[in-house]
Every structure is written in C-alpha cells, then in structure tokens.
C-alpha cells in the first residue's frame, strides 16, 4: 500500500495579491480574509471531495487545483494524495441534508467559502459527498467519465465523452449538457434531472423519487422510473425499454 501523503496547504493571502478582505455574513461583523493555494495534480485521475461548498472542473492541460477558503478555516482543509487519487475534505464541519428540499446545509460558517477549482485533462472519476455545488466551467473531455454523488445540492455538468456514468443519491438538481455515445444514469431521491441538452446516442436511466424528469437521447432510450411526479420526453428517439410505476404525468415534446 502506498503511503498516504498529505499535501501541505501553505496558503497565500489573496488580500495581498488581488482582493480586499471580505465579510462573511454568517459570522456577524467579523471580517475574514480569503486565502488561496494552487497545487499541481499532474498524475491524478481520481478525485474524492467531501464537505466543500463548491467544486468547479475545467478541461485544461494545466493539471492544477486551486483551493480557496478563509483564514479561520485553512487548517481544517485537507488535501491528500495516494497514487493517482486526490482526496479533498474539511474536518470539524457540521453538514446536514434537508429531507424535504434535498439541499445541503453547511452549518460551520467557515466551510461556506471553501471552494476547489480544478483544471485538468486527466481526471475521469469523481466522487462527491456533502458538496453544495459541482460545475464544469467548459466542455470537459474524456473517453470514460464517472460521477458519483451523495447529498450534493446542485450539479451542472458539460461533458464530451464516449461513456458517461452518473450515480447520485439525495441530489437536488442535475443539469447535463454535451455529447456522449452512451449514458448510464442512476438517480435516487432528486428534485430534477434535466437531460434536454445532453446529446447521447443511447441512454439508460434508472430513477426513483423524483419531482421532474426530462429525458432526451439522439437514438435510443431505456428508462426505469418509480415515484416520479412528472416525466417529459424531449426529442425524437426510440424507447427500447420502459418500466414506469408511480408516475404522476407523462408529456412528449
């Protein structure tokens, strides 16, 4: 087993380089200074993130990660590498998930500003746990791409790949954009899944406990849905398999 290496977070004050100190509204009148550090992730292909306010990924050959947090929280932000895996997490935080809205509540005020901006062309497997939002800043390129999330409030993914695999639990809103040859999506307990702008040649969707489901494919679609308030079929494609139970309404556009 390779020894786990902790990347030291020697953080540089943004206030001396770019911005003035900003107030964190959740901390009353106390001013907090944002700090940042950029670290090389040249050999990383797998990313695990836990208890971050936001994660952004951008397709780039820079292969770096920038962590932004406030000065009160910098010692609680950890970045560890083991082989080709990078693990990011925040300790001493108290996060909860609303059963009604599926939103992630990060109760430690210091965690609310903790962001990761990842610029890479190598990562193909991402796992998120208790992350408020995950966004791709441009069309991410990968042969195979896998995204697994638990208690993530918002996902906006723009992806161009051959095979896309998404597995989510307790995620509020999922918006997918881009092109794939095959998409396999498994969602449990989500408010909305929108595939309108995902041009997938074939798609397999397994979903339960969803308020609004918008399905789209270029050629073929297979869907297994239960306990869904509303399903919208968007586009002209062949439905190869359909198993629906507990569906409120079905609409074709």
N, C-alpha and C positions, 0 to 999 in steps of 0.2 A: 504494500500500500504506500503510495507516495505521501510524503509528509505534507500536511496542510500548511500552507504559507499564508500568513496574514499580511496583506498589503498595507503598509503604514499610510495613514491618512494625514500627511503633513499638509495641512490646509493653508491656502494663501488668502488673505483678506481681500475680498472684492472691493471694499471701500477704498483701499489704497491704489486700486488699479482702474476700476470702472465706475462703480456706483457709490452713492452715499448710503450710510446706514438707514435701514427702513424699519418702521414699527410693525411688530407682529400684533395684529388686532386682538388675537386671543390671549395676549399676555398683558393686557391693560396698557399703561403708559410707558412700560419698559421698552427701550429701544434695543433691537437685536441686530447684529451685523451678520450679513450673509458671507459665508466663506465657500471657497471652491477649490477643487483639485482635479487635474486631468492626469490619467494614468494609462499607460499602454496596455492593450489586451491582445497582443499580436497572435497568440496561439489559442485563443478562447473560441470554442464553438457551441458551448452550452452555458446558459445563463439562468440562475435562480435568484429571484428577488422576493423579499418579504418585508412588509410594513414600510413601504415607501409611498409618499404622496403621489408621485408621478414618475413614470418611466417613458422615455422617448427613444426611439431607434431610428437611425438614418443610414441608408446604404452609402458607404464610403470606404475608400481604401486606407483611411487614417488608422482604423482599428484602435480607437481610444474610448475611454469612458470618463465623463466629467460628472463629479458628484457635487451637488450644491445643497448646503444646509445652513443652519445658523450656528453662531458661535457657542450657544448653550448646548447644542446637540452633537457637536463634531466628534466627541469621544464615544458617543453611542452608535455611530455609523461604522459598520464593519464591511470590509471587502476582503474576501478570502479566495485564493486560487488553489486548485488541486488538479494537476494535469491540464486538460483542456476545459475545465469547468470554472466559472466565476460565480461566487455566491455573495450577494449583497443583502444586508439585513440591518435592522435597527433594534437595539436592545432597549429594555426599560420603557417600552411603549405599551399603551393600552388601547387595542383596537377592537371594535365590535362591529357586527353586521346587523343592520335592521332587517328583521324578518318580513316586515311589510313592504319596504321600499327596495330592499337588497343593497342599499347604499352602505359604504364602509365609513364608519365613524372613527377617526383617529383622535383619541381623547388627550393624548400628550401633545400640548401645544408646540413643543419643539419639533415634532415629527411633521407638522403640516407643511413645512418648507423644504423637506428633503426630496430632492429630485435627482434622477440619473439620466444623463444624455449620452447615448451610446452611438458611436459612429463606427460601423464595421461592415465588412463584406464576407465574414466567416461564420457568424452565429447562425445556427439553423434550428436550435432547440431552446425554447424559453418557457420557464415555469414561474408563475406569479402567485403570491399568496398575500392577501390583505393589502393590495395595491389600489390606490384610489383611481388612477387612470393609466392606460397604456396607449401610446400613439406612435404611429410611424410617420416621420416627417416627410418622407418621399416614398416612391415605389420601391419597396425592398425586394432585392433579387436573391433567389435561392433555388437550388434544384429541388430540395425537400425542405419543408418548413413545418415545425410543430410548435403549437402554443397550448399550454395547459394553465388554467387559472382557477383559483379558489377565492371567493369573496373579493372580486375585483369589480369596482363600480362601473367603469367605462372602458370599452375597447374600441379604438379606431385603427384598423389595420388596412394598409395599402400594400398588396403583395403580388409579385410576379414569380410564379414557381411552377414546377411540374406537379408536385404532390403537396397538398395542404391538409394538415390535420389539426383540428381545434377541439379541445375538450375543456368545458367550463362548468363550474358549479357556483351558484349564488352570484351571478354577474348581472348587473342592472341592464346595460345597453351595449349591444355588439353591432358595429357597422363594418362591413367588409367591402373592400374595393380591390380591383386588379384583375389579373388573368391567371388561370390555373388549368392544367389538364384534368386533374381530379381533386375534388374537395371532399373530405370526410369531416363532418361537424357533429359533435355530441354535446348538447347543452342541457343542463339540469337547473331548473329554477332561474329563469331570466325574465326581465321585463320585455325586452325587444331584441330580436335578431333580424337584421336587415341585410339581405344578400343582393339587393337590386343592382348594385354596381360591380358585383363580382362575376366576371365572365369565365365561368368554369365549364369546361366541355362536359364533364359529368360531375354530379354532386350527390352525395349521400348525407341525409340529415336525420339525426335522431334527437328528438327534443321532448321534454316534459316540463310541465308547469311554466307556461309562457303566456304573456299577455298578448303580444303581437309578433307574428312570424311572417316575414316577407321572403319568399323563395324565388330564386332565379337560377337558370342554367342555360348554356348555349345549346346543348343537345339533349342530355338525359338527366332525369332527376328521380331519386328514390327518397321517400320521406316516411318516417315513423314518428308520429306525433300523438301525444296524450296530454290532456288537461291544458289545452290551448284556447284562449279566448277568441282569437281571430287569425286566420291564415289567408295570406294574399299570394296568389301565383302570378308572378310578373314575367312576361315574355312568352315566346312560342317554343316550347320544348316538349319532349316526350316523357311522360311519367311512367317509369318502368315498374315501380312498386309503390304502393300507397297503403299505409295502415294508420288509420286515424281513430282516436277514441276520446271522448270528452271534449270535442271541438265545438266552440260556440258558433262560428260562421266561417264560410269559405268564399273567397272573392277571386275573380280572374280579371287581370288587367293586360 
